[in-house]
Amino acid sequence: MAIKELIRQIQVQQAENLLLTEQAISFQTVLMDAVKENIKTPANTYSKYQEKQAVSTAIIDQKM
């Protein structure tokens, strides 16, 4: 009987770990999407022959 209880506890912990892992992956996906959305072109580059218009860039969209 003790072994069955230990197996049940392990299964509960594995289910909790799976949920936490899925939550962490979801957070990372949202974070990376926000970063990719905001870093599209480099800001204010200068060349001897031309100056490109400055572009506002941010790592995270503050409107989130």
Secondary structure, DSSP 8 states (H G I E B T S, - for coil): -HHHHHHHHHHHHHHHHHHHHHHHHHHHHHHHHHHHHH-SS-S--B-SS-B-------SS-TT-
